[in-house]
Amino acid sequence: MLRKRIIFTLIYENGFFNQSRNFRLQKVGDINWLERNYKFKELSFSLDEIMVLDATKENKNISEFSKTLERIVDDVFIPVSAGGGIRSIKDAEVLFNSGADKVVLNTVLVEDRELVVKLIKKFGSQGQQKSFLIALKLAQFDFLEKQNTSPILLLDDIFDKLDDNRVKQIVNLVNEDKFKQIFISDTNKKRTENAIKSVNKSYKIFEL
């Protein structure tokens, strides 16, 4: 069972932080106001992660946003995610150099997939890169299926660099009737067999 996580989200816009009420942003104060009212060094012991999002609509200034981010992460010992308006490798580097442990992507996932691939190759761990490739393969399967074809899903040595929990999640993800027949190759027989057994599906193992 996955553990529930508490993520504290901060919405930044034009130098000020906002509260979201009825899907509208209401300005509450700048970084000085935030530091006076939220003691993140103490608060972070009750949180799993802090997420800082730049919701500035026009004239985004990632340099100013990064300076604010630096002050937030000071003395905070939990993961910090930052995002909003990332349009280049340089933007991501600025946020990482300002203390972000992860970056949050939004619009570029649709508008600039090549950049997404470059970001994952440059900053993603081996496990994250594998997960991304799996997501692409599943998206390709969905696309082919919508073309009135019956694709066969081949997962070729994709479990390497993934922990057992993530392997089971992937097997659960493809445990739908639409996938029909699936071929999985792996150098770790026990890992794959345990994952398949967890979803109670019929299977046959061929050893080469």
C-alpha positions as CSV (number, residue, x, y, z in Angstrom):
1,M,0.0,0.0,0.0
2,L,1.4,3.4,-1.0
3,R,2.0,5.9,1.9
4,K,0.0,9.1,1.9
5,R,2.2,12.2,1.4
6,I,1.6,15.8,2.4
7,I,2.8,18.3,-0.2
8,F,2.7,22.0,0.7
9,T,2.1,24.1,-2.5
10,L,3.0,27.7,-2.9
11,I,1.6,29.7,-5.8
12,Y,3.9,32.6,-6.9
13,E,2.9,35.4,-9.3
14,N,4.8,38.6,-10.1
15,G,6.8,38.6,-6.9
16,F,3.9,37.8,-4.6
17,F,2.3,34.6,-3.2
18,N,-1.3,33.8,-3.7
19,Q,-4.1,31.7,-2.2
20,S,-6.4,29.9,-4.6
21,R,-10.1,30.5,-3.7
22,N,-12.9,29.3,-6.0
23,F,-10.2,28.8,-8.7
24,R,-9.1,32.5,-8.4
25,L,-5.8,33.7,-7.1
26,Q,-5.8,36.1,-4.2
27,K,-2.6,38.0,-3.4
28,V,-1.5,37.5,0.2
29,G,2.2,38.7,0.4
30,D,5.7,38.6,-0.9
31,I,8.6,36.4,0.3
32,N,9.1,38.6,3.4
33,W,5.5,38.0,4.4
34,L,5.9,34.3,3.7
35,E,9.0,34.1,6.0
36,R,7.2,35.9,8.8
37,N,4.1,33.8,8.7
38,Y,5.5,30.4,7.8
39,K,8.5,29.0,9.6
40,F,9.5,26.4,7.0
41,K,12.5,25.1,9.0
42,E,10.0,24.0,11.7
43,L,7.0,23.3,9.4
44,S,9.0,21.0,7.1
45,F,9.1,18.4,9.9
46,S,5.4,17.9,9.3
47,L,5.6,17.8,5.5
48,D,6.9,15.4,2.8
49,E,7.5,18.0,0.1
50,I,7.2,21.7,-0.8
51,M,6.1,22.6,-4.3
52,V,6.6,26.2,-5.6
53,L,4.8,27.1,-8.8
54,D,5.3,30.3,-10.8
55,A,1.8,31.2,-12.1
56,T,2.9,34.6,-13.6
57,K,1.0,35.0,-16.9
58,E,3.1,37.6,-18.6
59,N,6.7,38.7,-18.5
60,K,7.9,35.7,-16.5
61,N,11.2,36.4,-14.8
62,I,12.8,33.1,-13.9
63,S,15.8,34.9,-12.3
64,E,13.6,36.7,-9.8
65,F,11.6,33.5,-9.2
66,S,14.8,31.6,-8.5
67,K,16.0,34.2,-6.0
68,T,12.7,33.7,-4.1
69,L,13.1,29.9,-4.4
70,E,16.6,30.2,-2.8
71,R,15.1,31.9,0.3
72,I,12.4,29.2,0.6
73,V,14.8,26.3,0.5
74,D,17.2,27.8,3.0
75,D,17.3,25.5,6.0
76,V,14.6,23.2,4.6
77,F,15.6,19.6,4.6
78,I,12.7,18.0,2.6
79,P,12.4,17.7,-1.2
80,V,11.4,21.0,-3.0
81,S,9.8,21.0,-6.4
82,A,9.6,24.1,-8.6
83,G,8.1,24.9,-11.9
84,G,6.0,27.2,-14.0
85,G,7.2,28.5,-17.4
86,I,10.1,26.1,-18.0
87,R,10.9,26.5,-21.7
88,S,14.5,25.4,-22.0
89,I,17.3,23.4,-20.4
90,K,18.7,26.6,-19.0
91,D,15.4,27.4,-17.2
92,A,15.6,24.0,-15.5
93,E,19.2,24.5,-14.6
94,V,18.5,27.8,-13.0
95,L,15.8,26.2,-10.7
96,F,18.1,23.2,-9.8
97,N,20.9,25.6,-9.0
98,S,18.6,27.6,-6.8
99,G,17.9,24.6,-4.6
100,A,15.0,22.7,-6.4
101,D,15.3,18.9,-6.1
102,K,12.7,18.4,-8.9
103,V,11.2,20.5,-11.6
104,V,7.5,20.5,-12.5
105,L,6.6,20.5,-16.2
106,N,3.2,21.4,-17.6
107,T,2.7,23.1,-21.0
108,V,5.9,21.8,-22.5
109,L,4.6,18.2,-22.2
110,V,2.2,19.1,-25.0
111,E,4.0,21.9,-26.9
112,D,7.6,20.7,-26.9
113,R,8.1,17.0,-26.4
114,E,11.6,17.2,-27.7
115,L,12.5,19.4,-24.8
116,V,10.9,16.9,-22.4
117,V,13.1,14.2,-23.7
118,K,16.2,16.4,-23.4
119,L,15.3,17.3,-19.8
120,I,14.9,13.7,-18.8
121,K,18.1,12.6,-20.5
122,K,20.1,15.4,-18.8
123,F,18.5,15.4,-15.3
124,G,16.5,12.2,-14.9
125,S,17.8,9.2,-13.0
126,Q,18.1,5.9,-14.9
127,G,14.8,4.8,-13.3
128,Q,13.0,7.9,-14.3
129,Q,14.3,7.5,-17.9
130,K,13.0,4.0,-18.0
131,S,9.6,5.1,-16.6
132,F,9.5,7.7,-19.3
133,L,10.2,5.2,-22.1
134,I,7.5,2.9,-20.7
135,A,5.0,5.8,-20.7
136,L,5.9,6.4,-24.4
137,K,5.4,2.7,-25.3
138,L,2.0,2.7,-23.6
139,A,1.0,5.9,-25.4
140,Q,2.1,4.3,-28.7
141,F,0.0,1.2,-27.9
142,D,-3.1,3.4,-27.3
143,F,-2.5,5.3,-30.5
144,L,-2.2,2.0,-32.6
145,E,-5.3,0.6,-30.9
146,K,-7.3,3.6,-31.9
147,Q,-6.3,2.9,-35.5
148,N,-8.4,-0.3,-35.3
149,T,-5.4,-2.5,-35.0
150,S,-4.5,-5.1,-32.4
151,P,-1.0,-4.4,-31.3
152,I,1.0,-6.8,-29.1
153,L,2.8,-5.1,-26.2
154,L,6.5,-6.0,-25.9
155,L,8.3,-4.9,-22.7
156,D,11.9,-5.7,-23.6
157,D,14.3,-5.6,-20.6
158,I,12.5,-2.5,-19.2
159,F,12.6,-3.5,-15.5
160,D,16.4,-3.0,-15.1
161,K,17.1,0.0,-12.9
162,L,13.6,-0.1,-11.4
163,D,12.8,-1.1,-7.9
164,D,10.4,-4.1,-7.2
165,N,7.6,-1.8,-6.2
166,R,7.7,0.2,-9.5
167,V,7.9,-3.1,-11.4
168,K,4.7,-4.3,-9.7
169,Q,3.0,-0.9,-10.5
170,I,3.8,-1.3,-14.2
171,V,2.5,-4.9,-14.3
172,N,-0.7,-3.7,-12.6
173,L,-1.0,-0.9,-15.1
174,V,-1.0,-3.3,-18.1
175,N,-3.3,-5.7,-16.3
176,E,-6.2,-4.8,-18.5
177,D,-8.1,-6.9,-21.0
178,K,-7.2,-4.4,-23.8
179,F,-3.6,-5.4,-23.7
180,K,-4.5,-9.1,-24.4
181,Q,-1.1,-10.8,-25.0
182,I,2.0,-9.3,-23.5
183,F,5.7,-10.3,-24.0
184,I,8.1,-9.5,-21.2
185,S,11.9,-10.1,-21.4
186,D,14.0,-9.8,-18.3
187,T,17.3,-11.1,-16.9
188,N,15.8,-11.5,-13.5
189,K,13.3,-14.3,-13.6
190,K,12.2,-14.1,-10.0
191,R,11.4,-10.4,-10.1
192,T,9.2,-10.7,-13.2
193,E,7.5,-13.9,-12.0
194,N,6.7,-12.3,-8.6
195,A,5.2,-9.2,-10.2
196,I,3.0,-11.3,-12.6
197,K,1.8,-13.5,-9.7
198,S,0.6,-10.4,-7.9
199,V,-2.0,-9.7,-10.5
200,N,-3.3,-13.3,-10.8
201,K,-2.9,-13.6,-14.5
202,S,-2.0,-16.7,-16.4
203,Y,1.5,-16.7,-17.8
204,K,4.2,-18.9,-19.2
205,I,8.0,-18.5,-18.8
206,F,10.5,-19.3,-21.6
207,E,14.1,-19.5,-20.5
208,L,16.8,-18.8,-23.1
